[in-house]
Amino acid sequence: MDRFVSTFTNKIDAKGRVSIPASFRAVLERDGYPGGLYCYPSLDAPALDAGGERLAKKIDGLLANLPDYSDERDQLSVALYGDVQVLTIDGDGRIVLPESLRSHAGLETAVTFVGLGDKFQIWEPGRFEKRRAEARSKVQVTRKLFAAGSRSSGEGGDEGARG
């Protein structure tokens, strides 16, 4: 498997270390970044975004689509690369979460790792459960919209032309 999938919860020890799930370490290794990972505060959630070279390339792609020297490009660069911390994975599969990252995500005694395909997020377990419930609720609404859209397009008629 070459994607970050599933959800795992692990404890943070007294030194701020936490074990990266083995399946996530395997993806990082295949991704060409076996000894560590990129980690930064999520732009839109009280969580941390993390990953390997694939995540870095995705960020590069976002920035490449913005004009050189534009305010938007500079702001995104600062928000992403300016706050990135490169975390080393030790021989036991653990990383040390710096205080600045733990503070952003409200991490104290445990973390939940959430696979998101090309990257993963690190959440405080209680906050993640709320996030998961919200996401599932929104997906139900979206699913109904997709189903309604496929029915109207599947009937072959132009809804606007009726009536």
KOLNU-46431 format. One record per residue: x, y, z of N, C-alpha, C, O, CB in turn; residue in three letters; chain; residue number from 0. Coordinates in nm, 2 decimals. Each point is the difference from the previous one (the first is absolute). Glycine has a CB too. Layout:
MIRO    n_u    n_v    n_w   ca_u   ca_v   ca_w    c_u    c_v    c_w    o_u    o_v    o_w   cb_u   cb_v   cb_w res chain   n
MIRO      X      Y      Z      X      Y      Z      X      Y      Z      X      Y      Z      X      Y      Z ALA     A NUM
...
END
This chain:
MIRO    n_u    n_v    n_w   ca_u   ca_v   ca_w    c_u    c_v    c_w    o_u    o_v    o_w   cb_u   cb_v   cb_w res chain   n
MIRO   0.08  -0.12   0.00  -0.08   0.12   0.00   0.09   0.12   0.00   0.10   0.01   0.07  -0.29  -0.13   0.05 MET     A   0
MIRO   0.15   0.22  -0.20   0.09   0.12  -0.01  -0.08   0.13   0.05   0.03   0.11  -0.05   0.10  -0.22  -0.14 ASP     A   1
MIRO  -0.23   0.09   0.27  -0.08   0.11   0.05  -0.01  -0.01   0.15   0.01  -0.11   0.06  -0.14   0.13  -0.28 ARG     A   2
MIRO   0.11   0.10   0.28  -0.02   0.00   0.15  -0.15  -0.03   0.01  -0.09   0.08  -0.04   0.28   0.09   0.09 PHE     A   3
MIRO  -0.23  -0.28   0.02  -0.14  -0.03   0.02  -0.01  -0.05   0.14   0.09  -0.04   0.07  -0.12  -0.02  -0.31 VAL     A   4
MIRO  -0.09   0.07   0.29  -0.05  -0.04   0.13   0.03   0.10   0.11   0.05   0.11  -0.03  -0.01  -0.34  -0.04 SER     A   5
MIRO  -0.08   0.19   0.19   0.01   0.09   0.12   0.06  -0.07   0.11  -0.04  -0.12   0.03  -0.16   0.25  -0.10 THR     A   6
MIRO   0.30  -0.07   0.14   0.07  -0.07   0.11   0.01   0.10   0.11   0.03   0.12  -0.02   0.10  -0.27  -0.13 PHE     A   7
MIRO  -0.14   0.11   0.28   0.03   0.09   0.11   0.11  -0.06   0.08   0.00  -0.12   0.04  -0.24   0.19  -0.03 THR     A   8
MIRO   0.34   0.02   0.02   0.11  -0.04   0.08   0.03   0.10   0.11  -0.04   0.12  -0.01   0.14  -0.24  -0.19 ASN     A   9
MIRO  -0.03   0.08   0.31   0.03   0.08   0.11   0.12   0.09  -0.02   0.09  -0.05  -0.07  -0.20  -0.12   0.22 LYS     A  10
MIRO   0.12   0.28  -0.10   0.12   0.09   0.00   0.07  -0.03   0.14  -0.07   0.01   0.10  -0.04   0.17  -0.25 ILE     A  11
MIRO   0.24  -0.21   0.14   0.07  -0.02   0.13   0.04   0.13   0.06  -0.02   0.11  -0.06   0.10  -0.33  -0.03 ASP     A  12
MIRO  -0.02   0.21   0.21   0.04   0.12   0.07   0.10   0.09  -0.07   0.01   0.12   0.03  -0.05  -0.25   0.18 ALA     A  13
MIRO   0.11   0.08  -0.31   0.10   0.07  -0.08  -0.06   0.06  -0.12   0.07   0.06  -0.08   0.11  -0.20   0.17 LYS     A  14
MIRO  -0.31   0.12  -0.11  -0.06   0.05  -0.12   0.01  -0.09  -0.12  -0.02   0.05  -0.12   0.06   0.18   0.20 GLY     A  15
MIRO   0.00  -0.35  -0.06   0.01  -0.10  -0.11  -0.13  -0.08  -0.02  -0.07  -0.03   0.09   0.32   0.01  -0.04 ARG     A  16
MIRO  -0.27  -0.01  -0.18  -0.12  -0.08  -0.04   0.04  -0.09  -0.11   0.08   0.04  -0.09  -0.24   0.14   0.17 VAL     A  17
MIRO   0.11  -0.30  -0.08   0.03  -0.10  -0.10  -0.08   0.03  -0.13  -0.13   0.01   0.01   0.19  -0.18   0.17 SER     A  18
MIRO   0.00   0.17  -0.29  -0.07   0.01  -0.13  -0.05  -0.14  -0.03   0.08  -0.09   0.01   0.07   0.29  -0.09 ILE     A  19
MIRO  -0.27  -0.21   0.04  -0.05  -0.13  -0.04   0.09  -0.07  -0.11   0.05   0.07  -0.09  -0.29   0.01   0.14 PRO     A  20
MIRO   0.26  -0.21  -0.03   0.09  -0.07  -0.09  -0.04   0.01  -0.15   0.09   0.02  -0.08  -0.05  -0.18   0.27 ALA     A  21
MIRO  -0.17   0.16  -0.22  -0.04   0.01  -0.14   0.03   0.14  -0.05   0.03   0.01  -0.12  -0.21  -0.18   0.16 SER     A  22
MIRO   0.18   0.27   0.04   0.03   0.14  -0.04   0.15   0.01  -0.02   0.05   0.06  -0.10  -0.24   0.03   0.22 PHE     A  23
MIRO   0.27  -0.16  -0.04   0.15   0.00  -0.02   0.03  -0.07  -0.13   0.09   0.04  -0.07  -0.05  -0.04   0.32 ARG     A  24
MIRO  -0.11  -0.10  -0.28   0.03  -0.08  -0.13  -0.03   0.09  -0.12   0.07   0.00  -0.10  -0.13  -0.22   0.22 ALA     A  25
MIRO  -0.05   0.30  -0.11  -0.03   0.09  -0.11   0.11   0.11  -0.01   0.04   0.03  -0.11  -0.29  -0.07   0.14 VAL     A  26
MIRO   0.29   0.09   0.08   0.11   0.10   0.00   0.13  -0.06  -0.07   0.07   0.07  -0.07  -0.17   0.04   0.28 LEU     A  27
MIRO   0.13  -0.23  -0.17   0.12  -0.06  -0.06  -0.01  -0.02  -0.15   0.09   0.03  -0.07  -0.06  -0.15   0.29 GLU     A  28
MIRO  -0.15   0.07  -0.27  -0.02  -0.01  -0.14  -0.01   0.13  -0.07   0.03   0.01  -0.12  -0.15  -0.22   0.16 ARG     A  29
MIRO   0.09   0.32   0.03  -0.01   0.13  -0.05   0.13   0.07  -0.01   0.01   0.11  -0.05  -0.24  -0.09   0.15 ASP     A  30
MIRO   0.34  -0.09  -0.06   0.13   0.06  -0.01   0.04   0.09   0.11   0.10   0.07  -0.01  -0.13  -0.08  -0.23 GLY     A  31
MIRO  -0.04   0.00   0.35   0.04   0.08   0.12  -0.01  -0.09   0.12  -0.08   0.03   0.09   0.00   0.18  -0.19 TYR     A  32
MIRO   0.17  -0.32   0.11  -0.02  -0.10   0.11   0.04   0.05   0.14  -0.04  -0.06   0.09   0.08  -0.10  -0.27 PRO     A  33
MIRO   0.05   0.26   0.19   0.05   0.03   0.13  -0.07   0.11   0.07   0.03   0.04   0.11   0.18  -0.10  -0.19 GLY     A  34
MIRO  -0.32   0.11   0.02  -0.07   0.11   0.06  -0.13   0.04  -0.08  -0.04  -0.07  -0.08   0.26   0.15   0.18 GLY     A  35
MIRO  -0.27   0.03  -0.06  -0.12   0.05  -0.07   0.00   0.16   0.02   0.06   0.06   0.08  -0.18  -0.28  -0.04 LEU     A  36
MIRO   0.04   0.27  -0.13  -0.03   0.15   0.00  -0.13   0.01   0.09  -0.09  -0.08  -0.02   0.20   0.13  -0.21 TYR     A  37
MIRO  -0.11   0.05   0.32  -0.12   0.02   0.08  -0.02   0.15   0.02   0.10   0.07   0.03  -0.06  -0.29   0.09 CYS     A  38
MIRO  -0.16   0.27  -0.13  -0.03   0.14   0.02  -0.15   0.01   0.05  -0.08  -0.09  -0.02   0.25   0.16  -0.16 TYR     A  39
MIRO  -0.20   0.05   0.24  -0.13   0.02   0.05  -0.10   0.00  -0.12   0.03   0.07  -0.10   0.06   0.06   0.30 PRO     A  40
MIRO  -0.20  -0.20  -0.19  -0.10   0.00  -0.10  -0.05   0.15  -0.02  -0.01   0.07   0.09  -0.06  -0.31  -0.04 SER     A  41
MIRO   0.04   0.27  -0.18  -0.05   0.14  -0.03  -0.14   0.02   0.05  -0.04   0.11   0.02   0.20  -0.11  -0.21 LEU     A  42
MIRO  -0.24  -0.11   0.20  -0.14   0.02   0.02  -0.06  -0.09   0.12  -0.12  -0.02   0.00   0.10   0.09  -0.24 ASP     A  43
MIRO   0.11  -0.12   0.32  -0.05  -0.09   0.11   0.10   0.00   0.11   0.12   0.03  -0.02  -0.24  -0.17  -0.14 ALA     A  44
MIRO   0.07   0.11   0.28   0.09  -0.01   0.12   0.07  -0.13  -0.01  -0.01  -0.09   0.09  -0.13   0.24   0.05 PRO     A  45
MIRO   0.22  -0.17  -0.24   0.07  -0.13  -0.02   0.13   0.03  -0.07   0.03   0.11  -0.03  -0.25  -0.24   0.01 ALA     A  46
MIRO   0.30   0.02   0.00   0.13   0.01  -0.07  -0.01  -0.07  -0.13  -0.06  -0.11  -0.01   0.18   0.13   0.22 LEU     A  47
MIRO  -0.07   0.03  -0.32   0.01  -0.07  -0.13   0.14  -0.06   0.00   0.10   0.07   0.04  -0.27   0.09  -0.16 ASP     A  48
MIRO   0.18  -0.28   0.07   0.14  -0.06  -0.01   0.00  -0.09  -0.12  -0.10  -0.05  -0.05   0.12   0.06   0.30 ALA     A  49
MIRO   0.11  -0.04  -0.30   0.02  -0.09  -0.11   0.14   0.00  -0.04   0.09   0.06   0.07  -0.33  -0.03  -0.14 GLY     A  50
MIRO   0.26  -0.09  -0.05   0.14  -0.01  -0.05   0.02   0.09  -0.13  -0.06   0.10  -0.01   0.07  -0.33   0.11 GLY     A  51
MIRO   0.06   0.17  -0.19   0.03   0.07  -0.12  -0.12   0.03  -0.09  -0.01   0.11  -0.06   0.23  -0.21   0.07 GLU     A  52
MIRO  -0.32   0.01  -0.01  -0.12   0.03  -0.07  -0.07   0.12   0.05  -0.05   0.08  -0.08   0.03  -0.33   0.03 ARG     A  53
MIRO   0.02   0.27   0.18  -0.07   0.12   0.05   0.08   0.13  -0.04  -0.06   0.10  -0.04  -0.02  -0.24   0.24 LEU     A  54
MIRO   0.21   0.13  -0.19   0.09   0.11  -0.04  -0.03   0.04  -0.15   0.00   0.11  -0.04   0.18  -0.18   0.21 ALA     A  55
MIRO  -0.19  -0.03  -0.25  -0.02   0.02  -0.15  -0.14   0.06  -0.02  -0.02   0.08  -0.09   0.17  -0.27   0.03 LYS     A  56
MIRO  -0.25   0.15   0.14  -0.13   0.06  -0.01   0.00   0.15   0.03  -0.06   0.08  -0.06  -0.04  -0.31   0.12 LYS     A  57
MIRO   0.18   0.26   0.05   0.01   0.14   0.04   0.07   0.08  -0.12  -0.04   0.11  -0.03   0.05  -0.17   0.28 ILE     A  58
MIRO   0.10   0.00  -0.30   0.07   0.06  -0.11  -0.10   0.03  -0.12   0.01   0.11  -0.06   0.21  -0.23   0.13 ASP     A  59
MIRO  -0.31   0.03  -0.10  -0.09   0.01  -0.10  -0.10   0.12   0.02  -0.03   0.07  -0.09   0.05  -0.32   0.05 GLY     A  60
MIRO  -0.06   0.26   0.17  -0.09   0.11   0.03   0.07   0.13  -0.02  -0.06   0.09  -0.06  -0.06  -0.23   0.23 LEU     A  61
MIRO   0.24   0.15  -0.12   0.08   0.12  -0.02   0.03   0.03  -0.14   0.00   0.12  -0.04   0.09  -0.15   0.26 LEU     A  62
MIRO  -0.07  -0.07  -0.30   0.04   0.02  -0.14  -0.12   0.06  -0.08   0.03   0.07  -0.10   0.13  -0.26   0.11 ALA     A  63
MIRO  -0.28   0.17   0.04  -0.12   0.06  -0.07  -0.02   0.15   0.03  -0.09   0.06  -0.05  -0.01  -0.29   0.05 ASN     A  64
MIRO   0.18   0.28   0.09  -0.02   0.14   0.04   0.12   0.08  -0.06   0.11  -0.05  -0.01  -0.23  -0.01   0.23 LEU     A  65
MIRO   0.09   0.19  -0.26   0.11   0.08  -0.06   0.11   0.02   0.10  -0.01   0.03   0.11  -0.16   0.08  -0.25 PRO     A  66
MIRO   0.30  -0.12   0.08   0.12   0.03   0.08  -0.02   0.14   0.06  -0.05   0.09  -0.06   0.19  -0.24  -0.09 ASP     A  67
MIRO  -0.09   0.16   0.27   0.00   0.13   0.08  -0.14   0.06   0.03  -0.01   0.11   0.04   0.23  -0.07  -0.15 TYR     A  68
MIRO  -0.32  -0.12   0.09  -0.14   0.05   0.03  -0.02  -0.01   0.15   0.06  -0.09   0.07  -0.15   0.02  -0.29 SER     A  69
MIRO   0.00   0.15   0.28  -0.03  -0.01   0.14  -0.06  -0.14   0.03   0.04  -0.05   0.11  -0.08   0.30  -0.10 ASP     A  70
MIRO  -0.04  -0.30  -0.09  -0.06  -0.13   0.02   0.10  -0.11   0.01   0.00  -0.08   0.09  -0.20   0.16  -0.21 GLU     A  71
MIRO   0.30  -0.08   0.03   0.10  -0.10   0.01   0.09   0.02   0.12   0.03  -0.10   0.07  -0.03   0.09  -0.32 ARG     A  72
MIRO   0.03   0.13   0.28   0.09   0.03   0.12  -0.08  -0.05   0.13   0.06  -0.06   0.09   0.05   0.25  -0.21 ASP     A  73
MIRO  -0.24  -0.16   0.13  -0.07  -0.03   0.12  -0.01  -0.15   0.01   0.01  -0.06   0.11  -0.14   0.27  -0.13 GLN     A  74
MIRO   0.10  -0.28  -0.09  -0.01  -0.15   0.01   0.13  -0.06   0.03   0.01  -0.10   0.07  -0.20   0.11  -0.24 LEU     A  75
MIRO   0.30   0.04   0.12   0.13  -0.05   0.03   0.03   0.01   0.14   0.05  -0.09   0.07   0.03   0.16  -0.30 SER     A  76
MIRO  -0.11   0.05   0.29   0.03   0.02   0.14  -0.09  -0.09   0.09   0.05  -0.06   0.09   0.01   0.30  -0.14 VAL     A  77
MIRO  -0.19  -0.25   0.01  -0.09  -0.08   0.08   0.03  -0.15  -0.01  -0.02  -0.07   0.10  -0.15   0.24  -0.14 ALA     A  78
MIRO   0.23  -0.22  -0.07   0.03  -0.14  -0.01   0.15  -0.02   0.03   0.03  -0.06   0.10  -0.21   0.03  -0.27 LEU     A  79
MIRO   0.27   0.07   0.08   0.14  -0.03   0.02   0.06   0.08   0.12   0.09  -0.06   0.06  -0.08   0.02  -0.31 TYR     A  80
MIRO  -0.06   0.16   0.28   0.05   0.07   0.11  -0.02  -0.07   0.13   0.08   0.02   0.10  -0.11   0.19  -0.23 GLY     A  81
MIRO  -0.08  -0.28   0.14  -0.03  -0.07   0.13   0.03  -0.15   0.00  -0.02  -0.07   0.10  -0.16   0.24  -0.07 ASP     A  82
MIRO   0.24  -0.22  -0.14   0.03  -0.14  -0.01   0.11  -0.03   0.10   0.10   0.07   0.01  -0.17  -0.08  -0.25 VAL     A  83
MIRO   0.06  -0.10   0.31   0.11  -0.06   0.08   0.02  -0.14  -0.06  -0.09  -0.08  -0.02   0.03   0.22   0.23 GLN     A  84
MIRO   0.19  -0.17  -0.23   0.04  -0.13  -0.04   0.03  -0.08   0.12   0.09   0.03   0.08   0.01   0.06  -0.30 VAL     A  85
MIRO  -0.18  -0.19   0.24   0.01  -0.09   0.12   0.06  -0.13  -0.03  -0.04  -0.07  -0.10  -0.16   0.18   0.19 LEU     A  86
MIRO   0.30  -0.15  -0.01   0.08  -0.12  -0.03  -0.07  -0.11   0.07  -0.05   0.01   0.12   0.26   0.12  -0.14 THR     A  87
MIRO  -0.22  -0.25  -0.05  -0.06  -0.12   0.06   0.12  -0.08   0.06   0.09  -0.03  -0.07  -0.29   0.03  -0.09 ILE     A  88
MIRO   0.19  -0.03   0.29   0.11  -0.07   0.07  -0.01  -0.15  -0.03  -0.09  -0.04  -0.07   0.09   0.21   0.25 ASP     A  89
MIRO   0.09  -0.25  -0.13   0.01  -0.14  -0.02  -0.12  -0.08   0.05  -0.03  -0.11  -0.05   0.27   0.14   0.06 GLY     A  90
MIRO  -0.32   0.03   0.08  -0.12  -0.06   0.05  -0.12   0.04  -0.07  -0.12  -0.03   0.04   0.23   0.01   0.18 ASP     A  91
MIRO  -0.10   0.10  -0.33  -0.11   0.05  -0.07  -0.08   0.12   0.06  -0.11   0.02  -0.03   0.09  -0.25  -0.05 GLY     A  92
MIRO   0.10   0.30   0.16  -0.07   0.12   0.07   0.06   0.13  -0.05   0.11   0.01  -0.05  -0.14  -0.15   0.25 ARG     A  93
MIRO  -0.06   0.24  -0.19   0.05   0.14  -0.02  -0.02   0.08   0.13  -0.08  -0.04   0.08   0.01   0.02  -0.33 ILE     A  94
MIRO   0.14   0.13   0.26  -0.02   0.09   0.11  -0.08   0.12  -0.06   0.04   0.06  -0.10   0.18  -0.13   0.22 VAL     A  95
MIRO  -0.34   0.09  -0.06  -0.08   0.11  -0.04   0.04   0.13   0.07  -0.02   0.00   0.12  -0.18  -0.16  -0.17 LEU     A  96
MIRO   0.25   0.26  -0.02   0.04   0.12   0.07  -0.12   0.07   0.06  -0.11  -0.02  -0.04   0.30   0.04  -0.12 PRO     A  97
MIRO  -0.16   0.05   0.27  -0.11   0.07   0.07  -0.08   0.09  -0.08  -0.13   0.01   0.02   0.28  -0.02   0.17 GLU     A  98
MIRO  -0.09   0.08  -0.29  -0.08   0.09  -0.09  -0.11  -0.08  -0.08  -0.11   0.05  -0.01   0.31   0.11   0.00 SER     A  99
MIRO  -0.17  -0.28  -0.03  -0.09  -0.08  -0.08  -0.11  -0.06   0.10  -0.11   0.00  -0.03   0.29  -0.05  -0.14 LEU     A 100
MIRO  -0.13   0.01   0.28  -0.09  -0.06   0.10  -0.10   0.11   0.05  -0.12  -0.03   0.01   0.29  -0.14   0.07 ARG     A 101
MIRO  -0.13   0.29  -0.07  -0.08   0.11   0.05  -0.11   0.03  -0.11  -0.12   0.01   0.04   0.31   0.08   0.10 SER     A 102
MIRO  -0.15  -0.09  -0.26  -0.10   0.03  -0.11  -0.11  -0.10   0.00  -0.12   0.04  -0.02   0.31   0.06  -0.12 HIS     A 103
MIRO  -0.16  -0.23   0.15  -0.10  -0.10  -0.01  -0.06  -0.04   0.14  -0.09  -0.09   0.00   0.22   0.01  -0.20 ALA     A 104
MIRO  -0.08   0.14   0.31  -0.06  -0.04   0.13   0.04  -0.14   0.04  -0.08  -0.06   0.07  -0.11   0.22  -0.11 GLY     A 105
MIRO   0.31  -0.20   0.01   0.04  -0.14   0.03   0.07   0.00   0.14   0.09   0.08   0.03  -0.06  -0.13  -0.28 LEU     A 106
MIRO  -0.08  -0.04   0.33   0.05  -0.02   0.13   0.05  -0.14   0.03   0.12  -0.02   0.03  -0.27   0.21   0.05 GLU     A 107
MIRO   0.06  -0.28  -0.08   0.03  -0.14   0.05  -0.01  -0.10  -0.11   0.05  -0.11   0.01  -0.13   0.17   0.21 THR     A 108
MIRO   0.00  -0.03  -0.33  -0.02  -0.10  -0.11  -0.02   0.08  -0.13  -0.04   0.11   0.00  -0.06  -0.29   0.17 ALA     A 109
MIRO   0.12   0.11  -0.28  -0.02   0.05  -0.13  -0.08  -0.10  -0.08   0.02  -0.12   0.02   0.19   0.27  -0.01 VAL     A 110
MIRO  -0.29  -0.10  -0.11  -0.06  -0.09  -0.09   0.06   0.04  -0.14   0.00   0.11  -0.04  -0.22  -0.13   0.18 THR     A 111
MIRO   0.27  -0.09  -0.21   0.06   0.02  -0.13  -0.12  -0.04  -0.10  -0.06  -0.10   0.01   0.30   0.04   0.07 PHE     A 112
MIRO  -0.26   0.15  -0.17  -0.11  -0.02  -0.10   0.05   0.00  -0.14   0.06   0.10  -0.05  -0.22   0.01   0.21 VAL     A 113
MIRO   0.15  -0.22  -0.23   0.05  -0.01  -0.14  -0.09   0.07  -0.09  -0.12  -0.01   0.00   0.22  -0.21   0.05 GLY     A 114
MIRO  -0.04   0.30  -0.14  -0.07   0.08  -0.10   0.06  -0.02  -0.14  -0.01   0.10  -0.08  -0.05   0.07   0.26 LEU     A 115
MIRO   0.11  -0.28  -0.21   0.05  -0.03  -0.13   0.15   0.04  -0.01   0.09  -0.07   0.04  -0.32   0.10  -0.13 GLY     A 116
MIRO   0.25   0.09   0.03   0.14   0.05  -0.02   0.06   0.06   0.12   0.12   0.02   0.00  -0.18   0.02  -0.23 ASP     A 117
MIRO  -0.02  -0.02   0.33   0.05   0.06   0.13  -0.08  -0.07   0.11  -0.09  -0.07  -0.02   0.16   0.29  -0.09 LYS     A 118
MIRO  -0.03  -0.18   0.24  -0.08  -0.04   0.11   0.00   0.11   0.10   0.08   0.10  -0.01  -0.02  -0.34  -0.02 PHE     A 119
MIRO  -0.16   0.24   0.11  -0.01   0.10   0.11   0.01  -0.06   0.13  -0.02  -0.12   0.02  -0.13   0.25  -0.17 GLN     A 120
MIRO   0.19  -0.04   0.25   0.02  -0.04   0.14  -0.09   0.09   0.08   0.00   0.12  -0.01   0.24  -0.19  -0.03 ILE     A 121
MIRO  -0.33   0.00   0.11  -0.11   0.07   0.07   0.00  -0.04   0.15   0.06  -0.10   0.04  -0.20   0.11  -0.25 TRP     A 122
MIRO   0.09   0.08   0.29  -0.04  -0.03   0.14  -0.12  -0.10  -0.01  -0.09   0.04  -0.07   0.18   0.19   0.17 GLU     A 123
MIRO  -0.09  -0.34  -0.04  -0.10  -0.10  -0.02  -0.15   0.05   0.01  -0.08  -0.03  -0.08   0.25  -0.14   0.16 PRO     A 124
MIRO  -0.20   0.25   0.02  -0.13   0.05   0.02  -0.04   0.09  -0.11  -0.12   0.00  -0.05   0.15  -0.02   0.29 GLY     A 125
MIRO   0.06   0.11  -0.28  -0.03   0.09  -0.11  -0.02  -0.08  -0.13  -0.09   0.04  -0.08   0.23   0.14   0.19 ARG     A 126
MIRO  -0.06  -0.28  -0.13  -0.02  -0.08  -0.12  -0.14  -0.07  -0.01  -0.06   0.00  -0.10   0.31  -0.03   0.09 PHE     A 127
MIRO  -0.29  -0.02   0.13  -0.14  -0.06   0.00  -0.10   0.09  -0.04  -0.10  -0.03  -0.08   0.17  -0.12   0.26 GLU     A 128
MIRO  -0.06   0.28  -0.14  -0.10   0.10  -0.04   0.01   0.03  -0.15  -0.10   0.01  -0.07   0.11   0.09   0.30 LYS     A 129
MIRO   0.12  -0.09  -0.28   0.02   0.02  -0.14  -0.05  -0.11  -0.09  -0.07   0.02  -0.10   0.27   0.11   0.16 ARG     A 130
MIRO  -0.18  -0.26  -0.01  -0.05  -0.11  -0.07  -0.16   0.00  -0.01  -0.05  -0.03  -0.11   0.25  -0.10   0.18 ARG     A 131
MIRO  -0.26   0.16   0.04  -0.15   0.01   0.00  -0.05   0.11  -0.09  -0.10  -0.02  -0.08   0.10  -0.06   0.32 ALA     A 132
MIRO   0.07   0.20  -0.24  -0.04   0.10  -0.10   0.02  -0.04  -0.14  -0.09   0.02  -0.09   0.15   0.15   0.26 GLU     A 133
MIRO   0.05  -0.24  -0.20   0.03  -0.04  -0.14  -0.10  -0.10  -0.04  -0.05   0.01  -0.12   0.29   0.03   0.16 ALA     A 134
MIRO  -0.28  -0.14   0.04  -0.10  -0.10  -0.04  -0.13   0.06  -0.02  -0.08  -0.03  -0.09   0.20  -0.13   0.22 ARG     A 135
MIRO  -0.16   0.26  -0.05  -0.13   0.07  -0.02   0.00   0.08  -0.13  -0.10  -0.01  -0.07   0.08   0.03   0.32 SER     A 136
MIRO   0.13   0.05  -0.28   0.01   0.07  -0.13   0.00  -0.09  -0.12  -0.06   0.03  -0.10   0.18   0.15   0.22 LYS     A 137
MIRO  -0.06  -0.30  -0.10   0.01  -0.09  -0.11  -0.14  -0.05  -0.03  -0.03  -0.03  -0.12   0.27  -0.04   0.18 VAL     A 138
MIRO  -0.32   0.05   0.04  -0.14  -0.05  -0.03  -0.07   0.10  -0.09  -0.08  -0.04  -0.09   0.08  -0.08   0.31 GLN     A 139
MIRO   0.01   0.25  -0.19  -0.06   0.10  -0.08   0.06   0.00  -0.14  -0.08   0.01  -0.10   0.03   0.13   0.30 VAL     A 140
MIRO   0.18  -0.14  -0.21   0.07   0.00  -0.13  -0.04  -0.12  -0.08  -0.03   0.01  -0.12   0.22   0.11   0.22 THR     A 141
MIRO  -0.20  -0.24  -0.04  -0.04  -0.12  -0.07  -0.14   0.01  -0.06  -0.02  -0.05  -0.11   0.17  -0.08   0.27 ARG     A 142
MIRO  -0.24   0.19  -0.08  -0.13   0.02  -0.06   0.00   0.09  -0.12  -0.08  -0.02  -0.09  -0.02  -0.01   0.32 LYS     A 143
MIRO   0.18   0.14  -0.22   0.01   0.09  -0.12   0.06  -0.07  -0.12  -0.05   0.02  -0.11   0.08   0.17   0.27 LEU     A 144
MIRO   0.07  -0.28  -0.14   0.06  -0.07  -0.11  -0.11  -0.10  -0.06  -0.01  -0.01  -0.12   0.24   0.03   0.23 PHE     A 145
MIRO  -0.30  -0.08  -0.02  -0.11  -0.10  -0.04  -0.10   0.08  -0.08  -0.05  -0.05  -0.11   0.09  -0.10   0.30 ALA     A 146
MIRO  -0.08   0.27  -0.15  -0.11   0.08  -0.07   0.06   0.04  -0.13  -0.07   0.00  -0.10  -0.03   0.08   0.32 ALA     A 147
MIRO   0.22  -0.04  -0.23   0.07   0.04  -0.12   0.01  -0.11  -0.10  -0.02   0.02  -0.12   0.14   0.15   0.24 GLY     A 148
MIRO  -0.09  -0.29  -0.08   0.01  -0.11  -0.09  -0.14  -0.05  -0.05  -0.01  -0.04  -0.11   0.22  -0.03   0.22 SER     A 149
MIRO  -0.31   0.09  -0.03  -0.14  -0.04  -0.04  -0.04   0.10  -0.11  -0.06  -0.04  -0.10   0.00  -0.05   0.33 ARG     A 150
MIRO   0.08   0.22  -0.21  -0.05   0.10  -0.10   0.08  -0.01  -0.13  -0.06   0.01  -0.11  -0.01   0.14   0.30 SER     A 151
MIRO   0.20  -0.18  -0.18   0.08  -0.02  -0.12  -0.03  -0.13  -0.07   0.01  -0.02  -0.12   0.17   0.17   0.21 SER     A 152
MIRO  -0.21  -0.25   0.00  -0.03  -0.13  -0.05  -0.13  -0.01  -0.08  -0.02  -0.09  -0.08   0.15   0.00   0.27 GLY     A 153
MIRO  -0.22   0.18  -0.16  -0.13   0.00  -0.07   0.01   0.06  -0.14  -0.10  -0.01  -0.08  -0.02   0.02   0.30 GLU     A 154
MIRO   0.23   0.05  -0.25   0.02   0.04  -0.14  -0.07   0.13  -0.03   0.01   0.05  -0.12   0.02  -0.28   0.06 GLY     A 155
MIRO  -0.10   0.29   0.15  -0.07   0.12  -0.03   0.06   0.12   0.06   0.08   0.00   0.09  -0.28  -0.12  -0.10 GLY     A 156
MIRO   0.17   0.24  -0.05   0.05   0.12   0.05  -0.10   0.06   0.10  -0.11   0.04  -0.05   0.24   0.00  -0.17 ASP     A 157
MIRO  -0.10  -0.04   0.35  -0.10   0.04   0.10  -0.05   0.14  -0.03  -0.12   0.03   0.02   0.24  -0.17   0.15 GLU     A 158
MIRO  -0.03   0.23  -0.22  -0.04   0.14  -0.03  -0.10   0.01  -0.12  -0.08   0.10  -0.01   0.30  -0.03   0.10 GLY     A 159
MIRO  -0.23  -0.17  -0.17  -0.09   0.01  -0.12  -0.14  -0.04   0.03  -0.09   0.02  -0.08   0.29  -0.06  -0.07 ALA     A 160
MIRO  -0.22  -0.02   0.27  -0.13  -0.05   0.03  -0.08   0.11   0.07   0.05   0.06   0.09   0.03  -0.29  -0.06 ARG     A 161
MIRO  -0.18   0.27  -0.06  -0.09   0.08   0.07   0.01   0.14   0.00  -0.08   0.07   0.06   0.08  -0.24   0.06 GLY     A 162
END
